[in-house]
């Protein structure tokens, strides 16, 4: 018996063969380096260990900007 098109598209085996390996590894931490920030409350995984200092600096700048946004400014 021949499979209908909809049933064939819904088969996991069929879809897995068309998905590139790079997309199957998204969300995976294999081959990535952890950076621990905020005393262990935040962990960021990066693929290039040489960019650790840059990542820490960008995180601190974003954190400072976000906190300044919510602080009430005095009326002048």
NORHU-V364679 format. One line per field, one symbol per residue. burial: + if it has 16 or more other C-alpha atoms within 10 Angstrom, else -. A space follows every 50 residues. Layout:
# NORHU-V364679
burial->???
This chain:
# NORHU-V364679
burial->----------------------------------+---------++---- -+--+---------------------
